Amino acid sequence: MSAQLFVVATPIGHLDDISYRAINVLKSVSLIAAEDTRTSAQLLKHFNIQTPLTACHEHNESNKIDQLIQRLLNGEDIALISDAGTPLISDPGFKFVRAAQEHNIRVVPVPGACAAIAALSAVGLPSDRFSFEGFLPSKQSQRLLTLEKLKDETQTLIFYEAPHRILECVKDLAAVFGAERPVGFAREITKTFETIKKMTLGELVEFVANDHNQQKGEIVLVIGGSIEEKDLDQEKLDKLLVRLLQDLSVKAASQLAADLTGIKKKIAYQRALELTSAND
């Protein structure tokens, strides 16, 4: 009987975000396969976890798999962790998990923190349908090509971005998706300088350009999906705006209508003005 491979989520910042189950699993397994043993050693020290560590990262994963699989087949439980958050989400580990399943080794998820989901939960954009796109290409030409393929997608899009590329990235996003597209900007989630804001891509370009501190740390971008004007049900929009205008100003009503429907704020604002004038 083979042992089990535990895929264990660790904190993305605040150490209290680790679960009791994750701590117990990390203490009970024979070995922990970590993306960076130096980073993970600090986490283990904090929780007094004595389990041995071994490196399993993108540069050695292919060569390390056979050794790890053999230890599992010999009856040793192993935990897989990344530097922060849930393994395999823009982190190594996929090849290891796939190999374990191919050898009929049980893979057990131990859920916890994930920056993409944490950002999505806090920025106030539609979450019923979303697509995690990971990191965009570092070269601008490739990044623009990727964005062109995604610009008409109607679901919410989630990206990770490196701090040294964030300004150029949001400029490209605004150029391809349009400056009015809504975006959630989540930086350093759960950490001391956590920043979570919602605005348009045009506003985000200015925000990041004018505050160098926003070009530091771990960054998640959550972008509203594309809404084609031809797909907009005018009657439903009018009913929504009429109801909102009973209690809110034109500006507030149009902003809320844009948030709820995904249409451009300018379109909602213009229609709200027309409805207000018609009722005067």
Backbone hydrogen bonds, N-H to C=O, Kabsch-Sander energy under -0.5 kcal/mol:
donor,donor_aa,acceptor,acceptor_aa,energy
3,A,72,L,-2.2
5,L,106,R,-2.6
6,F,4,Q,-0.6
6,F,78,I,-3.0
7,V,5,L,-0.5
7,V,108,V,-2.5
8,V,6,F,-0.8
8,V,80,L,-2.3
9,A,7,V,-0.5
9,A,110,V,-2.4
10,T,85,G,-2.0
17,D,14,H,-2.0
18,I,15,L,-1.1
23,I,19,S,-2.0
24,N,20,Y,-2.5
25,V,21,R,-2.7
26,L,22,A,-2.6
27,K,23,I,-1.7
28,S,24,N,-1.5
29,V,25,V,-2.0
30,S,77,D,-2.0
31,L,77,D,-1.1
32,I,52,P,-2.1
33,A,31,L,-0.5
33,A,79,A,-3.3
34,A,32,I,-0.7
34,A,54,T,-2.9
35,E,81,I,-0.8
40,S,36,D,-2.5
41,A,37,T,-1.9
42,Q,38,R,-0.9
42,Q,39,T,-0.6
43,L,39,T,-1.1
44,L,40,S,-2.6
45,K,41,A,-2.2
46,H,42,Q,-1.9
47,F,43,L,-1.5
48,N,45,K,-1.2
49,I,44,L,-3.0
50,Q,48,N,-0.6
54,T,32,I,-2.3
56,C,34,A,-3.1
60,N,57,H,-1.1
61,E,57,H,-2.1
64,K,60,N,-1.9
65,I,61,E,-1.5
68,L,64,K,-2.1
69,I,65,I,-3.2
70,Q,66,D,-2.2
71,R,67,Q,-1.6
72,L,68,L,-2.0
73,L,69,I,-2.7
74,N,70,Q,-1.5
75,G,72,L,-1.8
76,E,71,R,-2.3
77,D,75,G,-0.6
78,I,4,Q,-2.1
79,A,31,L,-2.3
80,L,6,F,-3.4
81,I,33,A,-2.6
81,I,79,A,-0.5
85,G,10,T,-1.3
85,G,11,P,-0.5
88,L,92,P,-1.0
89,I,86,T,-1.4
90,S,88,L,-1.4
97,V,93,G,-2.6
98,R,94,F,-2.7
99,A,95,K,-2.2
100,A,96,F,-2.2
101,Q,97,V,-2.2
102,E,98,R,-2.2
103,H,99,A,-1.2
104,N,101,Q,-1.8
105,I,100,A,-2.9
106,R,3,A,-0.6
108,V,5,L,-3.0
108,V,106,R,-0.5
110,V,7,V,-3.1
118,A,114,C,-2.6
119,A,115,A,-2.5
120,L,116,A,-2.2
121,S,117,I,-2.1
122,A,118,A,-0.6
122,A,119,A,-1.3
123,V,119,A,-1.2
131,S,156,T,-2.7
133,E,131,S,-0.7
133,E,158,I,-3.2
134,G,158,I,-0.5
136,L,160,Y,-0.7
143,R,139,K,-2.5
144,L,140,Q,-2.8
145,L,141,S,-1.6
146,T,142,Q,-2.2
147,L,143,R,-2.4
148,E,144,L,-2.2
149,K,145,L,-1.4
150,L,146,T,-1.0
151,K,147,L,-1.6
153,E,150,L,-1.9
156,T,129,R,-2.0
157,L,223,I,-2.8
158,I,131,S,-2.6
159,F,221,L,-2.9
160,Y,134,G,-2.2
161,E,219,I,-1.8
165,R,162,A,-1.6
166,I,162,A,-0.8
166,I,163,P,-0.6
169,C,165,R,-2.5
170,V,166,I,-2.5
171,K,167,L,-1.9
172,D,168,E,-2.0
173,L,169,C,-2.4
174,A,170,V,-2.4
175,A,171,K,-2.0
176,V,172,D,-2.2
177,F,173,L,-3.1
178,G,173,L,-0.6
178,G,174,A,-1.2
181,R,178,G,-1.4
183,V,199,M,-3.2
184,G,222,V,-3.9
185,F,197,K,-3.4
186,A,184,G,-0.6
186,A,220,V,-2.7
187,R,185,F,-0.5
187,R,195,T,-3.1
188,E,218,E,-2.9
191,K,188,E,-2.2
194,E,191,K,-1.5
195,T,187,R,-2.5
197,K,185,F,-2.4
199,M,183,V,-2.4
201,L,181,R,-1.9
202,G,179,A,-2.8
204,L,200,T,-2.3
205,V,201,L,-2.0
206,E,202,G,-1.4
207,F,203,E,-2.4
208,V,204,L,-2.8
209,A,205,V,-2.3
210,N,206,E,-2.3
211,D,207,F,-0.7
214,Q,211,D,-1.9
215,Q,212,H,-1.8
216,K,213,N,-0.9
219,I,161,E,-0.8
220,V,186,A,-3.1
221,L,159,F,-2.8
222,V,184,G,-2.7
223,I,157,L,-3.3
223,I,221,L,-0.5
224,G,182,P,-2.4
226,S,153,E,-3.3
228,E,226,S,-0.5
231,D,228,E,-1.4
232,L,229,E,-1.3
234,Q,232,L,-1.1
237,L,233,D,-2.2
238,D,234,Q,-2.7
239,K,235,E,-2.2
240,L,236,K,-2.2
241,L,237,L,-2.9
242,V,238,D,-2.8
243,R,239,K,-2.0
244,L,240,L,-2.4
245,L,241,L,-2.9
246,Q,242,V,-0.6
246,Q,243,R,-0.9
247,D,244,L,-1.5
248,L,244,L,-2.2
253,A,249,S,-2.9
254,S,250,V,-2.5
255,Q,251,K,-2.0
256,L,252,A,-2.3
257,A,253,A,-2.5
258,A,254,S,-2.3
259,D,255,Q,-2.2
260,L,256,L,-2.4
261,T,257,A,-2.2
262,G,258,A,-2.5
268,A,264,K,-2.0
269,Y,265,K,-2.7
270,Q,266,K,-2.5
271,R,267,I,-2.2
272,A,268,A,-2.2
273,L,269,Y,-2.2
274,E,270,Q,-2.0
275,L,271,R,-2.4
276,T,272,A,-2.2
277,S,273,L,-2.7
278,A,274,E,-2.1
279,N,275,L,-1.1
280,D,276,T,-0.5
280,D,277,S,-0.9
